[in-house]
Amino acid sequence: MRISYNSPVILTFALICTAVFFMDQFMANELMPYFAVGTQFSAHPLMIFSLFSHVIGHGSIEHLIGNMTFILLIGPIIEEKYDSSKTLLMIAATALITGLINVLFFSTGLLGASGIVFMLILLVSFTNVTDGKIPLTFILVALLFVGKEVIQSMQADHVSQAAHIIGGLCGSFFGFILGKKKV
């Protein structure tokens, strides 16, 4: 038996996130600012880079492991259904959208792949969609995951529920646009 690199986009993403986290630990937290969105928009190349790269940075080992668990569990299903190029495009688009919305409407920084996790969670509920039908699993997942984030957004914490909700909305959009299967 051989080990297969079965999901190149998801596995590479997880490996990059993990490498950045441990390199940052080795560099006494000097690297992570390059993998976080700040609070003000500018056309500076580093700012533009951070609109995409913020999904790679993680604030703690628990944060990293929590996100990577979901990404490695759900991501290969998505990559198999939609292919690697579409999966990479959906990750990049979700990163850009969550980063832009955070910079434009919130006064806090942003880092972590939680928006990507929520995009994948909502998107996976579309794996068996047929034209003209909305899966009950999508409705239940949306109610549970997004509803929980809306409720938790009313508490003061250091979690960006907005990024989770935006990621879920991105996953729903991609599912409706790309997930249609003819009967």
Summary of the structure (lengths in Angstrom):
residues: 183
radius of gyration: 16.5
end to end distance: 37.1
largest distance: 55.1
contacts: 569
relative contact order: 0.14
helix: 67%
strand: 1%
